[in-house]
Amino acid sequence: MFFHFAANAVVVFHLGFILFAVLGGWLVLYRRRWAWLHAPAWAWGVWIEVSHRICPLTPLENSLRVRAGEAGYDGGFIDHYLVPLIYPPGLQPRHQLYLAAMLLGMNAALYVAAFIRWRNKMR
């Protein structure tokens, strides 16, 4: 029971981390201090997508599922949980590059807006 709960907790944390990496720029726009947490999460998300690697949380979840007597799965978190929900079938590596570009571009725009906002307050 513990390992099942722990595996599910990893899934919830993983999803929260992804949402924070994607949408955390809005928090930076609201309060600059969020950049200290968001920038590394944002960089990690872009790097994982561009390098086509699997986040270390996925093997952790799989090992907890195996210890709970459940079956693990192949591939990464995005392939297993998010692709069936929000991405079309047949996600290709080039699609991951598009996702990385969107993640990079959207949050870069938010950081520029946060910088301009901060600079205008300093005047």
C-alpha positions in Angstrom: 0.0 0.0 0.0 2.8 2.4 0.9 4.6 1.9 -2.5 1.4 2.4 -4.4 0.7 5.6 -2.5 4.4 6.7 -3.1 4.2 6.0 -6.8 1.0 8.1 -7.1 2.6 10.9 -5.1 5.5 10.9 -7.6 3.0 11.2 -10.4 1.2 14.1 -8.8 4.6 15.8 -8.0 5.8 15.2 -11.6 2.6 16.7 -13.1 2.9 19.7 -10.7 6.5 20.2 -11.7 5.6 20.1 -15.4 2.8 22.6 -14.9 5.2 24.8 -12.9 7.8 24.7 -15.6 5.3 25.6 -18.3 3.2 28.2 -16.4 5.5 29.4 -13.7 6.5 32.4 -15.8 3.2 33.9 -14.9 4.3 33.7 -11.2 7.5 35.5 -12.1 5.5 38.2 -13.8 3.5 38.6 -10.6 6.5 38.4 -8.2 10.1 38.4 -9.4 11.3 36.1 -6.6 9.6 33.1 -8.2 12.3 33.2 -10.9 14.7 31.6 -8.4 12.6 28.5 -8.4 11.1 28.7 -11.9 14.2 29.4 -14.0 15.8 26.0 -13.1 12.6 24.2 -13.6 12.1 25.9 -16.9 15.6 25.1 -18.0 15.2 21.4 -16.9 11.9 21.1 -18.9 13.5 22.5 -22.1 16.6 20.3 -21.7 14.5 17.1 -21.2 12.4 17.9 -24.3 15.4 18.9 -26.5 17.6 16.0 -25.4 14.7 13.4 -25.7 15.6 12.0 -22.3 13.4 10.6 -19.5 13.1 12.6 -16.3 14.5 10.7 -13.3 11.0 10.8 -11.7 9.7 8.3 -14.2 12.1 5.4 -13.2 11.4 6.3 -9.6 7.7 5.9 -10.2 8.2 2.6 -12.1 10.4 1.2 -9.3 7.8 2.1 -6.7 5.0 0.5 -8.8 7.1 -2.7 -9.2 7.7 -2.8 -5.4 3.9 -2.3 -4.9 3.3 -5.4 -7.1 2.1 -3.4 -10.1 3.4 -3.2 -13.6 5.8 -0.4 -14.6 5.7 1.0 -18.1 8.1 1.8 -20.9 8.9 5.3 -22.0 8.6 8.5 -20.1 6.0 10.3 -18.0 4.8 12.5 -20.9 4.5 9.4 -23.2 2.6 7.4 -20.6 0.3 10.0 -18.9 0.2 13.2 -20.9 0.4 12.1 -24.5 -2.9 10.2 -24.3 -4.6 13.2 -22.7 -3.3 16.3 -24.6 -1.0 15.3 -27.4 -2.1 13.7 -30.7 -1.1 10.1 -31.4 2.3 9.6 -33.0 4.3 12.2 -31.1 7.6 12.5 -32.8 11.0 13.9 -31.6 10.5 16.9 -33.8 7.2 17.5 -32.0 9.1 17.5 -28.7 11.4 20.2 -30.2 8.3 22.3 -31.0 7.1 21.8 -27.4 10.5 22.9 -26.1 10.4 26.0 -28.4 6.9 26.9 -27.1 8.1 26.4 -23.5 11.2 28.5 -24.1 9.4 31.2 -26.1 6.4 31.7 -23.8 8.4 31.9 -20.7 11.1 34.1 -22.2 8.3 36.5 -23.1 7.0 36.4 -19.6 10.5 37.0 -18.2 11.0 40.0 -20.5 7.6 41.4 -19.4 8.5 40.9 -15.7 11.8 42.6 -16.3 10.1 45.6 -18.0 7.6 45.7 -15.2 10.3 45.7 -12.5 12.4 48.3 -14.4 9.3 50.6 -14.7 8.7 50.3 -10.9 12.3 51.3 -10.2 11.8 54.7 -12.0 
